[in-house]
């Protein structure tokens, strides 16, 4: 048995969600929406399922979806991809796994920014890579050129970068992105850019793709997700966009991971990506309302909320809120004694963790947020 996987514990996300189900707690921990999705996109998938779209599609993905992704990025972000530079995957996590398997050679060092999505490190190690870390710290969670350069060695080959950022909710500034890009160009590094939250920007700013910066188009693998765009996380339709020199090896890895993705879902996503700007504007506005409702309610309950410009997560600083407990203790007691599930930020670190911050998801109905706020107020009283 591979010790890499034998020794990995069940994730805190699964443990908290399981506890929430067993205890009837409000789940503001795991990142999934509970408010529905675009009905016309779902109807299109259902229509196609009863038609001809039930056999193996092309391994790279349906031509119409690959063309739709390329057109989408041209229209919304001003970056040019050919359909042949798009590969459809079974979710963004499969895209990341295929990319890491293809781009890492044993012993290559991979630069990661902590806190981080918990799948990155096991996948880097499974690909034979050696993780190296840049620590981001609250409340700003800023990236600096000095921190990046200090973490690099002659063996560094790849950077895994997530923007907008899970779990902090940061949408990194142009200055921060420029610093990262300049270091990558100077050191001839490839970047695996996880941009699944690119349309979930409740802060109102436009997403700046890393590939659009000078010198980055030929060294960036961009990962996207229909699940985040359409609040259809269970569909598991993602993609990579990359120049052939990077994308072709990833596609070859992909064919031995999942090979293809359900064709009716692919075709429905292609349809959805053709929506006009009003859909994306209204989506961002709805997320902004939900974020502000949660943030305002937390402040009223005495919590100190850290800024959140992207994704559908907000972080709370327990220490600044007058709570002496660490994040894991708070979350364990909160779900069992106050009926509210949150995620401790410790779960997003491999080393030197921040232990006084929790993450909450605001992609919820108004009534879910309001009930969650009542229970968070009760949780705070446990530590008075």
N, C-alpha and C positions, 0 to 999 in steps of 0.2 A: 504494500500500500504506500502511495506517495505521501511522505510525511508533511509536505506542503499543505495538503488538504486534510490529512488525518488530524492535524493539530489546530485547524481553524475552528473556533467556536461558532455556534449559531449566532448570527448577527443580532445586534441590539435592536435593529429595525424589526426583525421577525419576532424577537422576544417581546418587544413592547406592543406590537400589533396583536400578537397572540394573547397577551395579558388583557389588552383592551377588549378583545372579543369575549374572553372568558369572564371578565368582570363587568362587562357592559359599560366600559369607560368611553368617553369621547376621545377619538383618535385624532389629535393634531400633530402626531409624530410622523408617521409614514407619509411620503409625498405623493398622494393621489387625490384628484378632485372628486368631490361627491355631488357635484351640481349639474351633471349632464354634459352634453357634447353637441356638435352640429348635427341635427337630425338628418339633414339632406346627405351628409357624408355617410352616415350609418345606413340610410336607405339605399344609397348607391351600392354599398358593399353587399347588402342583403339581396338586392336585385341581381348582382353579378354572381352570387353564390349559386343561384338556381339556373344560371346560364352555362356558358362554355368555360368559365374561368375556374376550373376545378382540377386541372392537371398541372404538371410541372411547368412553371414559367421559365424563361431563360435564367441561367445562373446569375448573371449580372443584374437581373431585375427586368420588369416589363419595360419595353422601349418608351411607352407613354409616361411612365413614372420618372424614368431617368431624364427625359426631355422636360417634364414638368419641374423637377428639382432644378435643373440648369436654368430654365426660364425664370423660376421663382427667385433665385439668387441674383440674376441679372436685374430683375425689376425692383427687388426690395433692398438689395445691398450693393448693387453696382459692380459685382464681380462676375467675370466671364468663365463659365465652365461649358465644355462640350458635353452632350449626353454620354459620350464614351468615357468621360472622366467621372461618372457617377456609378457607384455600385450600391444596390439595395441590399440591406441586411435585415436579419430578424431582430430588430431593436438596436438602439445605439450601443448597448453593452456588447452585443455581438460584433458590431463594427469596431469597437475598441479592442476586443480580444483578437480579432483577425488582424488588425493593424499591428498590435504588439507582437503577435506570433511572426508576422512577416518582416517587421522592420528591425527586430532585435536579434543580434547574434550573441551567443553565450559569452558572458563577461562584460557586455556593453553596460555602461552606467546610464540610468534614466533619471532625469531630474523631475521631481514632483513638488507641488506646492501644498503644504499642510495648513489647515485641515483639508481633507480630500475625500472624494467619493470612494467608498470602502472597497470597490472592486479593482481599483487601479493596481494596488501593490501585489495582490495574489496573481494577477494576470502578468505583471512585469516579471515576477519571479518565475512563473510557469514558462515564460518565453526565454528564460535564461538570463534575464537582465538583473542588474544590481541597482536597487533604488537608492537615490540620494535626495535629500529634502531641503526645501526652503521653507522656513517657518513664517507664517503670517500671524500677526498678533492683533487682538482687539484693542480699541474699538474700530480702528480704521482698516485693518487687514490689508495694508498697502504692500505692493511689490516694489522693491528697490533694485537698481542695477547692482549695487554693492553686494546684496544678499545673493543674487543670482550668480555673480562671478565667484563669490566665495565658495559656492557649492559645486562648481565645475572642476573637472579634472581632465587630463588628456584622454581618458576613456569614455567621457560623456559623449553619447551619440544622439540621444533623443530627449525631448522635453514633452511631458504631458501637461497640458494647460486647459483649464476649465473656465470659461467666461461666457455669460454670467455664471457666478460661482455658487456651487452647492458645497457646503452648507451655509456660507456666510451671507448670501444675498448680494454680494458685491457685483457691480458692473464696473470693471476696471477702466480707469481713465485712459485717454489717448496717450498721456505722458508715460504711464506704466506700460502700456502695450508697446510704445515706441522703444522704451528701454529694453524690453524683452526681445523685440525684433532685432534691434541693433546687435545685441549680444549673440543671438542665433546666427545672424549673417556673418559676424566677425569670426565665430567659432565653427561655422559650417554645420549647424545642428538642424535636425529635422524636428518639426513640432507636430504632435498629435493634438489637435485643437478640438476639445469637446465643447461644442456650442449648442447643445440641445435646448438651452433656455433662450435662444436668440430672439424669440418673439415674446417671451414672457418678461416684459420690461415695464412693470408697473410704475417705475420712477419716471417714465415718459421719454427717456433718452433713446436715440436710435442705436441699435447694436452695431458695433464696429468689428467686422470680421478680421482676424489676424492676417489672413491671406491677402488682404487689401493693402497692407503696409509695404513700403519699399523693400524689395529683396525677399519677400516672404511667399509669393505665389508658388514658386517652384519647390519650396521646402515645407509646405503646410498640408497636412491631411485634416480636412474639416469634417466633423461628424455632426449630423443632424438627426432630428427625431420627430416623426409625425405624432407620436404619443403626446409630446409636450405641446405641439402646435394646436392639436385638436382635442386635448383632454381625453385621449383614448389610449391610456397607458397600457391596457391589456392587449392591444393589437400588435405591439412589438414590431413596428415598421420603422426602420432607421435607414441611414445611408452614409456613405463616405463620398466626399468630393475631393479629388486630388489629381495632379498631373500624372500622366501614364507611368513615369519612372517610379513613382511611389504607389499609385493606385493599382497597377497591374499585379505586383506581388501580393498586395492585400487581397485582391480578388481571388488569387490562387489559394490563399489561406482560407478565405471564406467558403470556397467550394467544398472544403473538407470539415467545416464547422457546422453550418446549417444548410448550405447549398442554395436553398431558395426560401422565399417568404410567400405566404398564401397570396395567390394572384388576385383574388377578389378584393382583398384589403389593399394591395398595391394599386389597383385601378381606382379604388375609391379615394385613396390618398392623392393620386394624380388629379382626380376631379377636385378635391378639396384645395389643393395648392393653387388652383386657378381662381380662387375667390379674390374679390377685389380688396383694396386697402381698407374698406370700411369694416370688414370682418376683423382684421388685425387691430385696427384702432379701437373697436368696441371691446375686443378681448382684453387689451391692455387696460382700458378704462375699468372694466369689471374687476380685474385683478387689483387695480389700484384702490377701488372702493373696499374690497375685502381686506387688503393689507392695512388700510387706514383704520378700518373698523377694529381689527385685531390690535393694532398698535395703540390706538386711543384707549381701548378697553384695558389693555395691559398697563398703560400709564396710570389710568384711574385706579387700578388695583395696587399700585405702588411698585410696579416692575420698571426697570430701566431697559429700554428697547434699543438695540443697535440699528443703525441705518440699513435699509434694504432697497437697492435699486433694481435688482434683477432676480429671476427665479420666483417661486412662490413660497419662500421661506423667510422668516424673521428670527433673529437671535435675541435672547435675553441674557443680560449680565447679572448673574445671581448675586455676586459680591456687591456690585453697585446698587442692587435692589435691597441690600440689608439682610441677605440670606447667607449664613455662614457655611451651609452644607455644600459639598461638592456636587457636580452635575449628575453623576450616576446615583448618588444617594437621593437627591431631590426627585429624579425621575422615577426611581423605584417606589418611593413613598407616595409620590403624586398619583401614580396609576393605581396603587393598591388602597390608598386611604382617602384620596379625593376624587378618584374616577376620571383622571385626565392623563392621556398618554402624550409624552414629549420625548425628544431624543437628546441624550447628553452629547455634547460636542467631543468628548473624549473618544467616542466611537470613530471619529474622523481623523485620528492621529495614529501614527506608527511610533512616534517618539516625542518626548517633551510636550505632552498634551496641554492644552488649555482646559482646565478642570472646573471652571466657574461659569460656563455658558451653556445654555440649552437652545435647541432649534425647534421651532413651531411652523406648521404648514397652514397657510391661510387660503388655500384653494378649496374652500368649503362653503356650503350654504350659510346664509345669514344666521339661521337658527343653530347650526352647528357651532359657528364661531361664538354666538352669544352664550350657549350652554357651556362651551369650553372655557369662556372667560369666567363664568360663575365658579367652575371647578378649579380654575387656576387661582382665583381669589381664596378658595378654601385651602388649596395646596400651600399657598403662602403663609396662611395662618398656622400650618403645621410646624413652621420653623420660627415662629415669633419668640 
